[in-house]
Amino acid sequence: MGEQKIGRREFLGQIAVGTAALGYFPSSVLGANERVRVGMIGVGARGQELVKQLLAVPNAELVAVADVYKRRHEEAKKLVPRLKTFDDHRRMLEIKDLDAVIVASPLHIHARHFLDTLAASKDLYAEKTMTWSIAEAEQCREAAKGSKQVVAIGLQHESSGSLADAKQWIKQGLPGKITQVESWMSRNTPQGQGQWVRPVPADCTAENVRWDAFLNGRSPRAFDGYKFINWRLFWEFSGGNITENMVHQVAWIMTALDLPAPSSAYMSGGIFSEKDGREVPDTIAVTLNFPNDVVVAWQSVFNNKRFGLGERLLGSHGTIEHLRGSNDMVTGKSESGIRFYPEKVNRPDGAELKGESRDQDHMANFIDCIRTRKRPNAPVEIGYRSALAAHMANLSYRSKKAVTLEEAREMRLATHG
Ligand SMILES: NC(=O)c1ccc[n+]([C@@H]2O[C@H](COP(=O)([O-])OP(=O)(O)OC[C@H]3O[C@@H](n4cnc5c(N)ncnc54)[C@H](O)[C@@H]3O)[C@@H](O)[C@H]2O)c1
């Protein structure tokens, strides 16, 4: 007779008592072929995309979702029929054999879901921006540092081949001293269709939504389906395009150049194209100053998409240009990819290079880290630093002046932490 086989969950059950005092389960006992059991908090538009990404990862399964809107339970069950559904995330976190949790709730609830997930000893994939305020970012980073759980942030460009190429070229010293980065993000919609505006479904009513849980401590008021669905447009719940999109590009730039938090930020702009009652600006120009001789500029519009998205890292010996869907000025053709262009004055024999590294699967990287206990591609540190940069920009815009990191940490706008 061979040894009696003991299943992982049985094994975890037996050692749980011993490890409970330490506040974590040693998920490293997960074998390569054992299924990682995942739950999700907030299974709306992004959450449902992430469900599909998770289902594509071998040996990972979605077992439960928590969402305050009943409709989302039915939508999630269409993707995974045998799901357990909850309207309160705390009940889902009580499931013992849940290994990990993906948080894809609106921004103003990220910190609560982040902290509750770690307190329940589950590994965590938290959508960007890590938190709605600087104070919350500090709190979440501390909690992650004091925990044994894997924490990955939904900054998927940290897993991109373009970032691997940029880091490699910088490590080789090809661009020389980079003093400035210009970056931009642009979109357009047909006239009259506001960017981001979503229709409110007929079943989005006070009976079908746990409105208080959505408000998460914001002042109590009657149910407002428009704000519940279009939370992105309002400061109480959102940081606008800064926390929706700039954060992705700034995180990519910060990792490429190994930048600390900015020393100061300035942001101007306004609601110039989407005059539909929203509070967050649609036209934006941000300047982020870093202590190590670098300034990063980011610009964004919602009424012209000719130049798509991109970053240009300007160095004494060359330029790294990363484009996504930008129309070339001369040919008009759409360009994507990453290239290095030498500065002939300082690198006369330098050759133009094209990045060839492939993207890694960001979700697969998280699941892999649950097994190996390695640091994910987008760890809490980059979530934290990019959140700081984002909030400094918004605090500058809202207070109409440049703000230093120290000032931003002290600032408490009525609806901004
Ligand atoms: N990484 C990316 O590329 C990317 C892309 C899009 C969105 N996002 C991020 O994903 C998050 C969600 O965005 P979205 O567009 O899916 O929003 P959404 O409104 O479509 O989905 C949010 C879901 O959370 C639910 N919810 C609200 N309060 C809750 C609570 N207290 N507990 C549990 N569930 C609650 C809502 O009912 C909804 O189903 C945001 O942080 C956004 O920035 C990331």
The ligand as a MOL file (V3000), in Angstrom:
LIG
                    3D

  0  0  0     0  0            999 V3000
M  V30 BEGIN CTAB
M  V30 COUNTS 44 48 0 0 0
M  V30 BEGIN ATOM
M  V30 1 N -6.8220 47.7790 -16.0210 0
M  V30 2 C -7.6200 48.2830 -16.9450 0
M  V30 3 O -7.2570 48.3960 -18.1140 0
M  V30 4 C -9.0020 48.7330 -16.5730 0
M  V30 5 C -9.9610 48.9610 -17.5680 0
M  V30 6 C -11.2290 49.3760 -17.1800 0
M  V30 7 C -11.5180 49.5700 -15.8440 0
M  V30 8 N -10.5710 49.3580 -14.9030 0 CHG=1
M  V30 9 C -10.8480 49.5720 -13.4610 0
M  V30 10 O -11.7890 48.6060 -13.0090 0
M  V30 11 C -12.6080 49.1540 -11.9850 0
M  V30 12 C -14.0810 48.9340 -12.3510 0
M  V30 13 O -14.4060 49.6450 -13.5370 0
M  V30 14 P -15.7000 49.2310 -14.3900 0
M  V30 15 O -15.6900 50.0030 -15.6410 0
M  V30 16 O -15.7860 47.7520 -14.4790 0 CHG=-1
M  V30 17 O -16.8870 49.7650 -13.4470 0
M  V30 18 P -18.3670 49.1750 -13.3960 0
M  V30 19 O -19.2130 50.2240 -12.7800 0
M  V30 20 O -18.7540 48.6240 -14.7320 0
M  V30 21 O -18.2120 47.9320 -12.4010 0
M  V30 22 C -18.0590 48.0800 -11.0340 0
M  V30 23 C -18.8750 46.9920 -10.3420 0
M  V30 24 O -18.6980 47.1100 -8.9250 0
M  V30 25 C -19.9640 46.9120 -8.3200 0
M  V30 26 N -19.9400 47.5190 -6.9880 0
M  V30 27 C -20.1570 48.8070 -6.6250 0
M  V30 28 N -20.0390 48.9420 -5.2890 0
M  V30 29 C -19.7050 47.7180 -4.8050 0
M  V30 30 C -19.4560 47.2150 -3.4950 0
M  V30 31 N -19.4750 48.0130 -2.4080 0
M  V30 32 N -19.1740 45.9010 -3.3630 0
M  V30 33 C -19.1550 45.0810 -4.4460 0
M  V30 34 N -19.3830 45.4980 -5.7140 0
M  V30 35 C -19.6620 46.8130 -5.8750 0
M  V30 36 C -20.9570 47.5230 -9.2730 0
M  V30 37 O -22.2710 47.0180 -9.0780 0
M  V30 38 C -20.3750 47.1270 -10.6240 0
M  V30 39 O -20.8900 45.8770 -11.0660 0
M  V30 40 C -12.2040 50.6220 -11.8720 0
M  V30 41 O -11.2960 50.7770 -10.8340 0
M  V30 42 C -11.5240 50.9110 -13.1920 0
M  V30 43 O -10.5600 51.9260 -13.1090 0
M  V30 44 C -9.3290 48.9230 -15.2350 0
M  V30 END ATOM
M  V30 BEGIN BOND
M  V30 1 1 1 2
M  V30 2 2 2 3
M  V30 3 1 2 4
M  V30 4 1 4 5
M  V30 5 2 4 44
M  V30 6 2 5 6
M  V30 7 1 6 7
M  V30 8 2 7 8
M  V30 9 1 8 9
M  V30 10 1 8 44
M  V30 11 1 9 10
M  V30 12 1 9 42
M  V30 13 1 10 11
M  V30 14 1 11 12
M  V30 15 1 11 40
M  V30 16 1 12 13
M  V30 17 1 13 14
M  V30 18 2 14 15
M  V30 19 1 14 16
M  V30 20 1 14 17
M  V30 21 1 17 18
M  V30 22 2 18 19
M  V30 23 1 18 20
M  V30 24 1 18 21
M  V30 25 1 21 22
M  V30 26 1 22 23
M  V30 27 1 23 24
M  V30 28 1 23 38
M  V30 29 1 24 25
M  V30 30 1 25 26
M  V30 31 1 25 36
M  V30 32 1 26 27
M  V30 33 1 26 35
M  V30 34 2 27 28
M  V30 35 1 28 29
M  V30 36 1 29 30
M  V30 37 2 29 35
M  V30 38 1 30 31
M  V30 39 2 30 32
M  V30 40 1 32 33
M  V30 41 2 33 34
M  V30 42 1 34 35
M  V30 43 1 36 37
M  V30 44 1 36 38
M  V30 45 1 38 39
M  V30 46 1 40 41
M  V30 47 1 40 42
M  V30 48 1 42 43
M  V30 END BOND
M  V30 END CTAB
M  END
